[in-house]
Amino acid sequence: MKAVLSKVAGGPESLVIEDLPDPVPGKGQVRIRVSACALNYPDTLIIQDLYQFKPERPFAPGGEVAGLVDAVGEGVDDFRIGDRVIGWCWWGGLVQSLVIDADRCIAVPDAMPLDDAAALLLTYGTAHYALRQRAGLKAGDTVLVLGAAGGVGLAAVELAHAWGARVIAAASSQEKVGYARSHGADDGVVYPTGRLDKEAAKAFSDALKDKLGKRGADVVLDAVGGDYAEPALRAIAWEGRYLVVGFPAGIPKLPLNLILLKGCQVIGVFWGEWVMRNRKDFNESVADLLALYAKGLIKPRISQRFPMERAGEALRMLSDRKALGKILVTME
Ligand SMILES: NC(=O)c1ccc[n+]([C@@H]2O[C@H](COP(=O)([O-])OP(=O)(O)OC[C@H]3O[C@@H](n4cnc5c(N)ncnc54)[C@H](OP(=O)(O)O)[C@@H]3O)[C@@H](O)[C@H]2O)c1
């Protein structure tokens, strides 16, 4: 089988494709013939040793896949050869054949194409946990989503819209805001791509307040960070919830006086840790996502597909802020 490997720390160009022997599933494991692997921003970090997990090299990046089970290890009762599954592996997914613990697999409903299955879990799972579990989002709330055309951002837009919230999308181009609006955002604000000086930060905050209305955002989902965080916090409602999800634009510092003045909560979202600690809640969240998908209320927005030979190019699009929605690498 072929694998896309990180053998030295570096950017997407450092990845190499190599032939490896087909892995054999051990006790409690299955082997997936991978159809597609969906990319996420952490894949761009993990290959540079900039992520919280630092796997031993060589390793394949890629945190979520879908495909067919083609071998089953001892003691696995839940899956059989031929089953269609999602596998969430955190890394290791950019391979044609993946051995994974059976309890990291989810059965894919018949009506869901494998491409959608590959691109569902990490972004919608994170957004679902953030908005529902951490922020207690309810119908009628106003939600501000930063980076609203990115993977987690767009999933948050769709979920918040499906749950009856009013959604304001913020992103770095008109095209991105338009993309978010075509998938459920009610309105949007374009922010600059570079650093924001004091004036630009105030202009961004004013533009947000203008769109959000007098009350401000009940919930802010921030999967971007950097200079965008403080202007967004300034636009939060009294007793609002600010969800800290990710930092592609840098790790910001927030003035505590603002948090006091807004009576708001700044809430850390670490989906991966929550999944490992709360399996029952995670299973319920997945069941809810599959039900929303079946009703047509959410659907992974796959804007581009790349063959595995071009996986580096695909990852480069995420690093260069050029991706819309989800990017998929096809492995067959
Ligand atoms: N906390 C958790 O549990 C959790 C789970 C999953 C992911 N995450 C994190 O959430 C963030 C988003 O992940 P994702 O997979 O949705 O990523 P993505 O699809 O690449 O979206 C990230 C968005 O960030 C914005 N951005 C701002 N500055 C950027 C920069 N310098 N480089 C790249 N993008 C930049 C881009 O939107 P604009 O151009 O519109 O600004 C982009 O659409 C990442 O930091 C990831 O690590 C956290």
The ligand as an ORCA input file, in Angstrom:
! r2SCAN-3c Opt
* xyz 0 1
  N     -10.286     22.994     19.892
  C     -10.544     21.884     19.257
  O     -11.001     20.888     19.805
  C     -10.302     21.879     17.776
  C     -10.796     20.852     16.957
  C     -10.582     20.951     15.570
  C      -9.830     22.013     15.069
  N      -9.334     22.931     15.930
  C      -8.596     24.094     15.456
  O      -9.502     24.947     14.796
  C      -8.796     25.698     13.829
  C      -9.513     25.573     12.495
  O      -9.341     24.257     12.004
  P      -9.938     23.870     10.577
  O      -9.561     22.460     10.328
  O     -11.334     24.295     10.499
  O      -9.026     24.812      9.656
  P      -9.336     25.514      8.226
  O     -10.381     24.748      7.500
  O      -8.004     25.690      7.609
  O      -9.947     26.905      8.659
  C      -9.175     27.814      9.388
  C      -9.585     29.217      9.025
  O      -8.710     30.072      9.770
  C      -8.562     31.283      9.072
  N      -7.189     31.761      9.176
  C      -6.804     32.910      9.741
  N      -5.490     33.045      9.690
  C      -5.003     31.973      9.066
  C      -3.697     31.553      8.707
  N      -2.624     32.292      8.978
  N      -3.561     30.369      8.066
  C      -4.619     29.601      7.792
  N      -5.910     29.950      8.114
  C      -6.082     31.124      8.734
  C      -8.993     31.027      7.626
  O     -10.146     31.813      7.414
  P     -10.049     33.355      6.971
  O      -9.101     33.416      5.831
  O     -11.438     33.655      6.624
  O      -9.543     34.069      8.188
  C      -9.374     29.555      7.571
  O     -10.538     29.343      6.809
  C      -7.367     25.172     13.840
  O      -6.573     26.006     14.643
  C      -7.493     23.814     14.471
  O      -6.305     23.410     15.071
  C      -9.558     22.881     17.255
*
